[in-house]
Amino acid sequence: MRASQWHQCLCHPGNAYTIWPPEAGHCPTPGGTQGPLHQLVCVRQQHSHVDSSDSQYDRLYPGHIPTNPIQKVLLAVGSGVAALQNPYRHDMVAVLGETTGHQALTALRDRMKGDPEGCTVLTERPRIRLSTLDLSKMASLPDKSFGREYLRFLEENRVTPDSRADVKFVDNEELAYVMQRYREVHDLLHTLLGMPTNLLGEVAVKWFEAVQTGLPMCFLGAVLGPLRLSSSRLGPLVTSLGPWAVRNGRQARCVLSIFYERRWEQSLENLRQELNIEPPPLTVMATIQKAPSQS
């Protein structure tokens, strides 16, 4: 039976996924994109009354939007341009990561499977959300414990783990979880690396992530991020933080293979030693103005 079709406007201001029926011909809401180029970027999603085989493909996991190679290229180009124009468009950065990261995600998945703890993470699929964190217990942990320092990071930088977008465009259920885990571990890496969420801290973390994960999105951020730094901030990145981040990204254990939810009571220093991560060579102070923090 023929399924009804819905389109998604990737460029609608304030909502990257505005949905409208095909008979409308374009996004009917104010500010909706109507140009032919943007119509090429629209993704068709099938709903209701589909064959079981089609249903299985369409819904590999909740929220999954299947796309063919041409659509992925269009999504990657469109989201990349949008992200370059406005790095604070976290939704576009997320789409870019999902549509360009298949090979890197496969390699990360294989590394996790080769690690006993990483294999457990893949099997149990933990999520880092406010609903899964015991904040009261974490607040009661001693200073310099990993859980207490992570909570301090969230408070000082005014961020929340719930800000991470759900994966939509990865056409493999297991790889989708790897991408989701990467996003939710990002703030934990800030804690491990001792970096705030200002622009210099974010760029340093991106250099580490690029080497660690191989994700094209991370390399793009590592290359373009320094262009936004002032000369006073660029110097420490080039001479100190950058080489430190690259070196530790190469030598550290796979950061996705750690079951962090079982490590809150462990000291930050001990966890760094276990992962082969050196303390930062200098202290980067947090600022009120935060840089984009999306993977």
QUIBEL-V643943 format. One record per pair of residues at least 6 apart in sequence whose C-alpha atoms are under 7 Angstrom apart, sorted by sequence separation. I is the first residue (numbers start at 1). J is the second residue. D is the distance in Angstrom with one decimal. If there is no record, write none. Layout:
[[I,J,D] [I,J,D]]
//
This chain:
[[10,16,4.6] [12,18,6.5] [27,33,6.0] [58,64,6.8] [83,89,6.0] [112,118,4.3] [113,119,4.6] [142,148,6.6] [143,149,6.9] [154,160,6.3] [170,176,5.4] [190,196,6.5] [195,201,4.8] [272,278,6.7] [9,16,6.6] [10,17,5.4] [20,27,5.9] [26,33,6.9] [27,34,6.4] [58,65,6.6] [112,119,5.6] [141,148,5.6] [9,17,5.5] [26,34,5.1] [58,66,5.8] [210,218,4.7] [226,234,6.6] [8,17,5.2] [9,18,5.2] [83,92,5.7] [138,147,5.5] [139,148,5.8] [167,176,6.2] [209,218,6.3] [210,219,5.1] [8,18,5.4] [9,19,6.5] [82,92,6.5] [83,93,5.8] [138,148,5.4] [8,19,4.7] [7,19,5.5] [8,20,6.8] [206,218,5.7] [6,19,6.4] [7,20,5.6] [79,92,4.8] [138,151,6.9] [167,180,6.2] [6,20,5.9] [7,21,6.4] [79,93,6.7] [166,180,6.7] [6,21,5.0] [7,22,6.6] [190,205,6.8] [206,221,6.3] [207,222,5.2] [5,21,6.7] [6,22,6.1] [79,95,6.3] [80,96,6.0] [206,222,5.3] [5,22,6.5] [79,96,5.6] [9,27,6.8] [13,31,6.6] [12,31,6.3] [164,183,6.3] [203,222,5.9] [12,32,5.1] [45,65,6.5] [76,96,5.1] [164,184,6.5] [12,33,6.2] [11,33,6.4] [203,225,5.8] [253,275,5.1] [76,99,5.7] [161,184,6.6] [203,226,6.8] [252,275,5.4] [253,276,6.6] [9,33,6.6] [76,100,6.7] [252,276,4.9] [251,276,6.6] [252,277,5.7] [72,99,5.6] [248,277,5.7] [41,71,6.6] [248,278,6.8] [130,161,6.5] [10,42,6.9] [129,161,5.4] [130,162,6.4] [9,42,5.8] [41,74,5.7] [128,161,6.5] [129,162,5.5] [200,233,6.7] [8,42,5.3] [41,75,6.1] [7,42,5.8] [8,43,5.8] [207,242,6.8] [211,246,6.3] [7,43,5.7] [7,44,5.1] [204,241,6.3] [208,245,4.7] [212,249,4.8] [6,44,5.7] [7,45,6.7] [150,188,6.6] [153,191,6.5] [204,242,6.1] [207,245,5.9] [208,246,5.3] [211,249,5.2] [212,250,6.1] [5,44,6.3] [6,45,5.6] [157,196,6.9] [207,246,6.0] [211,250,6.0] [5,45,6.0] [6,46,6.9] [157,197,6.5] [208,248,6.8] [209,249,6.6] [241,281,6.8] [5,46,5.4] [150,191,5.7] [204,245,6.1] [208,249,4.6] [240,281,6.8] [4,46,6.2] [5,47,6.7] [149,191,6.8] [3,46,5.9] [4,47,5.8] [3,47,5.9] [3,48,6.0] [3,49,5.7] [3,50,5.8] [1,49,6.1] [2,50,7.0] [1,50,6.3] [128,184,5.9] [109,175,6.8] [106,175,6.7] [109,178,6.5] [99,169,6.5] [105,175,6.0] [98,169,5.8] [99,170,6.9] [98,170,5.7] [105,178,6.6] [105,179,6.9] [182,256,6.6] [16,91,6.6] [192,272,6.7] [201,284,6.9] [193,279,6.7] [194,280,6.4] [193,280,6.3] [196,284,6.8] [198,286,6.2] [195,284,6.4] [196,285,6.8] [197,286,6.8] [198,287,6.1] [202,291,6.7] [196,286,5.2] [198,289,6.5] [199,290,6.6] [202,293,6.8] [198,290,4.4] [199,291,4.6] [197,290,5.5] [198,291,4.9] [197,291,6.0] [197,293,6.8] [67,169,6.9] [65,168,5.4] [66,169,6.2] [64,168,4.5] [65,169,5.4] [63,168,5.7] [64,169,6.2] [66,171,6.2] [108,213,6.7] [104,213,6.6] [104,214,5.4] [104,215,5.4] [60,172,6.9] [61,173,6.1] [183,295,5.4] [60,173,5.7] [101,215,5.5] [101,216,6.4] [100,216,6.5] [146,263,7.0] [147,264,3.9] [146,264,5.1] [147,265,6.1] [145,264,6.7] [146,265,6.3] [97,217,5.2] [145,265,5.7] [146,266,5.8] [96,217,6.7] [145,266,5.6] [146,267,5.3] [145,267,4.0] [146,268,4.6] [144,267,5.8] [145,268,5.3] [141,265,6.8] [144,268,5.8] [121,257,6.8] [118,256,6.9] [121,259,6.1] [118,257,3.6] [117,257,5.9] [118,258,6.0] [117,258,6.2] [115,257,6.7] [117,259,6.6] [112,256,6.9] [112,257,5.2] [93,294,6.9] [94,295,6.2] [93,295,6.8] [88,292,5.3] [90,294,5.9] [87,292,6.4]]
//
